[in-house]
Amino acid sequence: MEHFKQKAFNRFGILDFQGRNQSDQFIDQLRDFIKIVYVRHGSRLSIDFTDVWVQQDGIVFVTAAQMLKLSEDFRGSIIYYDQDLYGVSLHSREIACDELLFDKVQKVSGIALSTVDAEIILSIFDEVRQEITQNDINVEEMVRVLLKQIIIKAARICQHIQGSDILSAQQDSVFCRFFIQLVERNFFKHHDVASYANILNISAKALNKRICKHSCYTPNEIIKRRIILEAKRLLVYTHLSVKEIGYKLGYDDPSYFIRFFSKQVKTAPQTFRLHFQGSFNAVA
């Protein structure tokens, strides 16, 4: 039985996994791509050190920055594409669903699919699979259209599950999304709420109030979670020393960084590295 198939272009492609495979070598090659993962029921995967497991078929969205690992018995399919083809910023601008599907900080979860929804999503995956076998100038545009169909369908499912019009451009939702993007651009140098409040020209108290209306985390928690996430990635996927990682994240005092990491993760940086490097391959 063929356990792995690949139809690949330089900018996009699709992979099919049928279980009992060695997927790491393929997933490592997709680190710079955005990924839409169709997960068969009972399969497991890990995104940014958080395990995701679905009891029924589901779909998961993974940004290029996030670290994806599949279990050896993973069953499902992955559509991958680069951001120039159809970037996350485009999702936000066109259909305002990036915070639902491509959240890098607040939560990592799969979207459970009903039988009907699963059939619809799988049919679009099949269309992508068929389209990339074509050899004409319209392939990229067709794939772009199919990607948008998957994203809009998944966003509507999220909207229905949560029972509110969370896709509308509500003021608090837009502000929260903007704050998270601001943290994404500045967490290497700004570690405190006051710095971001100054950038936004509001008080720290007002910032906290606005973010907490829409987010399950406070501004301080969002900042810390993003720093810790980057620290974990650097510990597991690079050979930088703990001291170098601290400097890279804007901490001039390595001992302070170690205390901060240990308090947030409940384990020391080096201990965390040794634990995870047994199952992940570090890269220079």
Phi, psi and omega in degrees: 000137179278120184263347183217130175233149177218128171238102193238141167245172178295331187252345181198164180183183179217139178239141177240128180242132183245017180090162179054043181237164174258088190275341188304320184296329179280317181296322179302328181285350185255013186300329184269006181252150167284144185228136171248116188252119171269120187251121175287149185303139180086352180279157181233147173211167179231133177234119181050047173072010176249124180285137176236127181222133182242135179278340175228169181305143181208178181225140183229140180249131186232126178281167179295332182283336185280150181262120183250136175222132180257147174289159182298332181261020183298135175235129180157195183222151179231121168266127179236148181201155180273162187292334178294330179289313180199089190278160178299324179298329178291322176303313183297317185288323187270316185229007171052046181238011183297325181290336178280316191256333186238035180291119182269345190241314194282319184204154174231115182206157175266155177261112179291137184248136172290169179302317180294312181297321179298318179297320180295312181297316180297325179294324177290319175303318179298321179297319177298315181301319179286321185296320185284359171273349181285158181230071176214173188286350183265002185299311182300317181295321178295318178296321178299318178296317180293322176300316180298322178299316179297315184295315180295317179299315180295320178297321178294323177297316177301315181300316180293318181297318184277348170070026178209165183277064185282355178271346179290156184278063178291148186299315181293322179296315180295318180295317180298316179297319179296320179297316179298320177294324177295317176298317181303324182276342190233003187293341178292336184239336180245121185246356185237155182297322183302322181297318180287324177298321178296319178299321182275355179060041174225169178282158178299325179295317179293321178298314180300317182295317183290319181292319183291343176293330188243340186247152175277358178238151174283165176304319180298319179292322178298316179297311182297318181297322180291319178296314181296320178300315180294322178298317179298315180300315182292324179294319186272324189253005175226170177257014177298144176288164178301320178298314180296322178295318177302314178298318182298328181269006174093017180254112181285336180256106182302324181293326177294317178299316180298318179295318179298312180297314183298323179291319183285322187261346181070022174201154182288153181305313182294324177295318177300316180299312182297324181293314186274336181287354173288338183238358177237151177263121178284148178234149181288000000 
